[in-house]
Amino acid sequence: MVIRMDNIRVRGYRDISFWQEDGIGLIVIKSDVNGIISRNCLDEMVSALGLASMDPNVKCVAFTGINKVFAKGMKPDGDDGRSLYELMQSSSSFLSMVYSLPKPIFSILNGDATNEGYEIALSSDLIISAEDANVGFNQEYQTILGGSFTAARFPLLAISKAQEAKNVDIVFKADSLLEDAKNYILKNFGNRMVQARRQKMYDISNKILLEKVWAYETYLMRSTERSR
């Protein structure tokens, strides 16, 4: 699996790239120089997942990043309550699409996946990571993508190097990550992953909603305190 601009399947995206290779719909997250993604990135991921859902040639989906970064965080479009509300709406749309997709989803951590980046990875069925990637949450981080519940599958949540069964599922050497991940995915994806994901979503959907409401209220409270 080689990431080249001429591999791009659907043009018109700004914050992601998307194409299909050997039955894998690859969504490449294009973070900024600091590894931060925007709300639009989530919206474009939702769009690409919708296309992948309808394409019979796409058997499964994989998320990855660029420049040895998966994603280190996400920022709203502004500092006002409206911007955070829109971010929450985009987060909700992303989670709904992920958990309704009738195909397995993988995350290939080509580099650091922290905070919102790690939450995106946790939304997938299986996390495959480069051995030198840092993954996890900052101590003060407040989850907005259901991470406080999806992270329950791993015992190590503080930011640290990728470790199998501790904070990711599979670890490969960085220099051969994409090819090793592709080979693993083609051998191991199956509908049982989709069934498990749907059951998980049924169990935690209400908790995720409460989590987002709490995050929104906390943000508004802090914004009010700063304005005094």
C-alpha positions as a LaTeX table, in Angstrom:
\begin{tabular}{lrrr}
\hline
Residue & $x$ (\AA) & $y$ (\AA) & $z$ (\AA) \\
\hline
Met1 & 0.00 & 0.00 & 0.00 \\
Val2 & 1.71 & 3.16 & $-1.22$ \\
Ile3 & 0.28 & 6.61 & $-0.50$ \\
Arg4 & 0.65 & 8.64 & $-3.71$ \\
Met5 & $-1.36$ & 11.59 & $-4.96$ \\
Asp6 & $-2.25$ & 9.67 & $-8.14$ \\
Asn7 & $-3.91$ & 7.00 & $-5.98$ \\
Ile8 & $-6.62$ & 9.42 & $-4.85$ \\
Arg9 & $-10.03$ & 7.94 & $-5.59$ \\
Val10 & $-12.29$ & 10.91 & $-4.84$ \\
Arg11 & $-11.09$ & 14.48 & $-5.33$ \\
Gly12 & $-12.57$ & 17.59 & $-3.78$ \\
Tyr13 & $-11.62$ & 16.87 & $-0.17$ \\
Arg14 & $-9.46$ & 19.37 & 1.68 \\
Asp15 & $-8.63$ & 17.70 & 4.99 \\
Ile16 & $-8.56$ & 14.04 & 3.95 \\
Ser17 & $-7.71$ & 11.89 & 0.96 \\
Phe18 & $-9.72$ & 8.80 & 0.05 \\
Trp19 & $-9.19$ & 5.93 & $-2.35$ \\
Gln20 & $-9.72$ & 2.19 & $-2.67$ \\
Glu21 & $-6.93$ & $-0.34$ & $-3.04$ \\
Asp22 & $-7.38$ & $-4.12$ & $-3.00$ \\
Gly23 & $-10.79$ & $-3.79$ & $-1.39$ \\
Ile24 & $-9.59$ & $-1.42$ & 1.35 \\
Gly25 & $-11.09$ & 2.07 & 1.42 \\
Leu26 & $-8.21$ & 4.15 & 2.77 \\
Ile27 & $-9.06$ & 7.47 & 4.45 \\
Val28 & $-5.94$ & 9.57 & 5.01 \\
Ile29 & $-6.27$ & 12.25 & 7.71 \\
Lys30 & $-4.40$ & 15.40 & 6.71 \\
Ser31 & $-3.53$ & 17.20 & 9.94 \\
Asp32 & $-1.68$ & 20.53 & 10.11 \\
Val33 & 2.01 & 20.97 & 11.00 \\
Asn34 & 1.14 & 20.47 & 14.67 \\
Gly35 & $-0.89$ & 17.33 & 14.06 \\
Ile36 & $-4.21$ & 19.12 & 14.68 \\
Ile37 & $-7.33$ & 18.45 & 12.62 \\
Ser38 & $-10.40$ & 20.62 & 12.06 \\
Arg39 & $-14.12$ & 19.99 & 12.31 \\
Asn40 & $-14.21$ & 19.82 & 8.52 \\
Cys41 & $-11.92$ & 16.80 & 8.69 \\
Leu42 & $-14.61$ & 14.90 & 10.62 \\
Asp43 & $-17.26$ & 16.01 & 8.14 \\
Glu44 & $-15.15$ & 14.81 & 5.21 \\
Met45 & $-14.51$ & 11.49 & 6.96 \\
Val46 & $-18.29$ & 11.07 & 7.29 \\
Ser47 & $-18.66$ & 11.74 & 3.56 \\
Ala48 & $-15.92$ & 9.24 & 2.67 \\
Leu49 & $-17.41$ & 6.60 & 4.97 \\
Gly50 & $-20.74$ & 7.08 & 3.21 \\
Leu51 & $-19.09$ & 6.48 & $-0.16$ \\
Ala52 & $-17.29$ & 3.43 & 1.21 \\
Ser53 & $-20.56$ & 2.05 & 2.55 \\
Met54 & $-22.18$ & 2.17 & $-0.89$ \\
Asp55 & $-19.19$ & 0.96 & $-2.92$ \\
Pro56 & $-19.33$ & $-2.84$ & $-3.40$ \\
Asn57 & $-15.62$ & $-2.86$ & $-4.20$ \\
Val58 & $-14.78$ & $-1.56$ & $-0.73$ \\
Lys59 & $-14.77$ & $-4.50$ & 1.69 \\
Cys60 & $-13.41$ & $-2.62$ & 4.69 \\
Val61 & $-12.14$ & 0.84 & 5.66 \\
Ala62 & $-8.86$ & 2.00 & 7.17 \\
Phe63 & $-7.94$ & 5.35 & 8.74 \\
Thr64 & $-4.34$ & 6.58 & 8.65 \\
Gly65 & $-2.43$ & 9.88 & 8.69 \\
Ile66 & 0.38 & 11.72 & 6.93 \\
Asn67 & 3.93 & 12.85 & 7.77 \\
Lys68 & 4.31 & 10.27 & 10.55 \\
Val69 & 1.32 & 11.70 & 12.42 \\
Phe70 & $-2.11$ & 10.08 & 12.72 \\
Ala71 & $-3.70$ & 13.02 & 14.59 \\
Lys72 & $-2.76$ & 14.76 & 17.83 \\
Gly73 & $-5.91$ & 16.74 & 18.50 \\
Met74 & $-8.80$ & 18.68 & 17.06 \\
Lys75 & $-9.92$ & 22.28 & 17.40 \\
Pro76 & $-13.31$ & 23.96 & 16.85 \\
Asp77 & $-13.66$ & 26.66 & 14.22 \\
Gly78 & $-13.77$ & 29.38 & 16.89 \\
Asp79 & $-13.82$ & 30.01 & 20.64 \\
Asp80 & $-17.56$ & 30.66 & 20.93 \\
Gly81 & $-20.27$ & 28.29 & 22.06 \\
Arg82 & $-21.68$ & 27.99 & 18.55 \\
Ser83 & $-18.38$ & 26.62 & 17.23 \\
Leu84 & $-18.24$ & 24.00 & 19.95 \\
Tyr85 & $-21.86$ & 23.06 & 19.30 \\
Glu86 & $-21.03$ & 22.53 & 15.61 \\
Leu87 & $-18.03$ & 20.41 & 16.62 \\
Met88 & $-20.29$ & 18.28 & 18.81 \\
Gln89 & $-22.71$ & 17.86 & 15.91 \\
Ser90 & $-19.88$ & 16.76 & 13.62 \\
Ser91 & $-18.66$ & 14.36 & 16.31 \\
Ser92 & $-22.15$ & 12.88 & 16.59 \\
Ser93 & $-22.41$ & 12.44 & 12.81 \\
Phe94 & $-19.00$ & 10.77 & 12.73 \\
Leu95 & $-19.87$ & 8.31 & 15.49 \\
Ser96 & $-23.25$ & 7.51 & 13.94 \\
Met97 & $-21.63$ & 6.78 & 10.58 \\
Val98 & $-18.86$ & 4.68 & 12.12 \\
Tyr99 & $-21.20$ & 2.50 & 14.11 \\
Ser100 & $-23.70$ & 2.05 & 11.28 \\
Leu101 & $-21.10$ & 1.17 & 8.64 \\
Pro102 & $-21.70$ & $-2.46$ & 7.58 \\
Lys103 & $-17.99$ & $-3.03$ & 6.98 \\
Pro104 & $-15.00$ & $-3.46$ & 9.32 \\
Ile105 & $-12.97$ & $-0.35$ & 10.18 \\
Phe106 & $-9.26$ & $-0.32$ & 11.00 \\
Ser107 & $-6.96$ & 2.43 & 12.24 \\
Ile108 & $-3.36$ & 2.36 & 11.01 \\
Leu109 & $-1.33$ & 4.61 & 13.30 \\
Asn110 & 1.55 & 5.79 & 11.13 \\
Gly111 & 2.56 & 8.14 & 13.94 \\
Asp112 & 1.30 & 9.82 & 17.09 \\
Ala113 & $-2.41$ & 9.44 & 17.91 \\
Thr114 & $-3.28$ & 11.49 & 20.96 \\
Asn115 & $-6.41$ & 13.03 & 22.46 \\
Glu116 & $-9.04$ & 13.36 & 19.67 \\
Gly117 & $-6.70$ & 11.47 & 17.36 \\
Tyr118 & $-6.69$ & 8.53 & 19.75 \\
Glu119 & $-10.47$ & 8.77 & 20.08 \\
Ile120 & $-10.81$ & 8.43 & 16.31 \\
Ala121 & $-8.55$ & 5.38 & 16.43 \\
Leu122 & $-10.59$ & 3.89 & 19.28 \\
Ser123 & $-13.77$ & 4.17 & 17.20 \\
Ser124 & $-12.40$ & 1.55 & 14.81 \\
Asp125 & $-12.63$ & $-2.20$ & 15.24 \\
Leu126 & $-8.87$ & $-2.76$ & 15.37 \\
Ile127 & $-5.89$ & $-0.45$ & 15.93 \\
Ile128 & $-2.66$ & $-1.28$ & 14.10 \\
Ser129 & 0.27 & 0.92 & 15.09 \\
Ala130 & 3.85 & 1.71 & 14.20 \\
Glu131 & 6.14 & 0.70 & 17.05 \\
Asp132 & 7.41 & 4.26 & 17.56 \\
Ala133 & 3.99 & 5.96 & 17.74 \\
Asn134 & 2.85 & 7.72 & 20.90 \\
Val135 & $-0.79$ & 7.05 & 21.74 \\
Gly136 & $-3.19$ & 7.99 & 24.52 \\
Phe137 & $-4.71$ & 10.95 & 26.35 \\
Asn138 & $-3.26$ & 13.91 & 28.23 \\
Gln139 & $-4.21$ & 13.86 & 31.90 \\
Glu140 & $-6.45$ & 16.93 & 31.53 \\
Tyr141 & $-8.05$ & 15.82 & 28.26 \\
Gln142 & $-11.86$ & 15.74 & 28.11 \\
Thr143 & $-13.18$ & 13.18 & 25.62 \\
Ile144 & $-15.78$ & 14.21 & 23.03 \\
Leu145 & $-15.87$ & 11.16 & 20.73 \\
Gly146 & $-16.86$ & 8.51 & 23.23 \\
Gly147 & $-13.26$ & 7.80 & 24.21 \\
Ser148 & $-13.99$ & 7.46 & 27.91 \\
Phe149 & $-15.99$ & 4.33 & 27.02 \\
Thr150 & $-14.31$ & 2.97 & 23.89 \\
Ala151 & $-10.96$ & 3.15 & 25.70 \\
Ala152 & $-12.19$ & 0.57 & 28.20 \\
Arg153 & $-10.78$ & $-2.17$ & 25.97 \\
Phe154 & $-7.23$ & $-1.08$ & 26.92 \\
Pro155 & $-5.59$ & $-0.73$ & 30.36 \\
Leu156 & $-3.09$ & 2.00 & 29.39 \\
Leu157 & $-4.59$ & 5.40 & 28.54 \\
Ala158 & $-1.82$ & 7.88 & 29.39 \\
Ile159 & 0.29 & 8.94 & 26.41 \\
Ser160 & 3.02 & 6.36 & 25.87 \\
Lys161 & 4.59 & 4.24 & 23.15 \\
Ala162 & 2.31 & 1.83 & 21.33 \\
Gln163 & 2.08 & $-1.53$ & 23.10 \\
Glu164 & 0.06 & $-4.52$ & 21.98 \\
Ala165 & $-2.97$ & $-5.21$ & 24.19 \\
Lys166 & $-2.07$ & $-2.19$ & 26.33 \\
Asn167 & $-3.14$ & 0.75 & 24.15 \\
Val168 & $-3.35$ & $-0.71$ & 20.63 \\
Asp169 & $-4.16$ & $-4.13$ & 19.17 \\
Ile170 & $-1.25$ & $-4.81$ & 16.81 \\
Val171 & 2.25 & $-3.28$ & 16.53 \\
Phe172 & 4.43 & $-3.42$ & 13.41 \\
Lys173 & 7.79 & $-1.90$ & 12.51 \\
Ala174 & 7.42 & 1.66 & 11.25 \\
Asp175 & 9.32 & 1.18 & 8.00 \\
Ser176 & 7.00 & $-1.58$ & 6.80 \\
Leu177 & 3.81 & $-0.53$ & 8.59 \\
Leu178 & 1.52 & 0.08 & 5.61 \\
Glu179 & 2.34 & $-3.14$ & 3.80 \\
Asp180 & 2.24 & $-5.22$ & 6.99 \\
Ala181 & $-1.07$ & $-3.61$ & 7.97 \\
Lys182 & $-2.54$ & $-4.20$ & 4.52 \\
Asn183 & $-1.57$ & $-7.88$ & 4.60 \\
Tyr184 & $-2.98$ & $-8.29$ & 8.11 \\
Ile185 & $-6.25$ & $-6.60$ & 7.18 \\
Leu186 & $-6.76$ & $-8.68$ & 4.04 \\
Lys187 & $-6.27$ & $-11.87$ & 6.05 \\
Asn188 & $-8.31$ & $-11.00$ & 9.11 \\
Phe189 & $-11.25$ & $-8.69$ & 8.38 \\
Gly190 & $-14.72$ & $-10.17$ & 8.82 \\
Asn191 & $-18.33$ & $-9.36$ & 9.64 \\
Arg192 & $-17.89$ & $-10.47$ & 13.24 \\
Met193 & $-16.11$ & $-7.16$ & 13.80 \\
Val194 & $-19.14$ & $-5.26$ & 12.54 \\
Gln195 & $-21.48$ & $-7.22$ & 14.79 \\
Ala196 & $-19.29$ & $-6.55$ & 17.83 \\
Arg197 & $-19.11$ & $-2.83$ & 16.98 \\
Arg198 & $-22.88$ & $-2.52$ & 16.68 \\
Gln199 & $-23.40$ & $-4.20$ & 20.03 \\
Lys200 & $-20.83$ & $-1.88$ & 21.59 \\
Met201 & $-22.57$ & 1.16 & 20.13 \\
Tyr202 & $-25.92$ & $-0.01$ & 21.46 \\
Asp203 & $-24.41$ & $-0.33$ & 24.93 \\
Ile204 & $-22.71$ & 3.06 & 25.06 \\
Ser205 & $-24.68$ & 5.37 & 22.75 \\
Asn206 & $-26.55$ & 7.09 & 25.57 \\
Lys207 & $-23.35$ & 7.42 & 27.61 \\
Ile208 & $-21.59$ & 9.05 & 24.67 \\
Leu209 & $-24.45$ & 11.55 & 24.36 \\
Leu210 & $-24.17$ & 12.43 & 28.04 \\
Glu211 & $-20.39$ & 12.76 & 27.67 \\
Lys212 & $-20.75$ & 15.27 & 24.84 \\
Val213 & $-23.38$ & 17.29 & 26.71 \\
Trp214 & $-21.11$ & 17.42 & 29.76 \\
Ala215 & $-18.14$ & 18.52 & 27.62 \\
Tyr216 & $-20.23$ & 21.26 & 26.02 \\
Glu217 & $-21.50$ & 22.55 & 29.37 \\
Thr218 & $-17.98$ & 22.48 & 30.82 \\
Tyr219 & $-16.64$ & 24.46 & 27.87 \\
Leu220 & $-19.36$ & 27.09 & 28.20 \\
Met221 & $-18.70$ & 27.40 & 31.94 \\
Arg222 & $-14.97$ & 27.92 & 31.36 \\
Ser223 & $-15.65$ & 30.42 & 28.58 \\
Thr224 & $-17.90$ & 32.40 & 30.93 \\
Glu225 & $-15.22$ & 32.40 & 33.63 \\
Arg226 & $-12.60$ & 33.67 & 31.17 \\
Ser227 & $-14.86$ & 36.52 & 30.04 \\
Arg228 & $-15.34$ & 37.89 & 33.55 \\
\hline
\end{tabular}
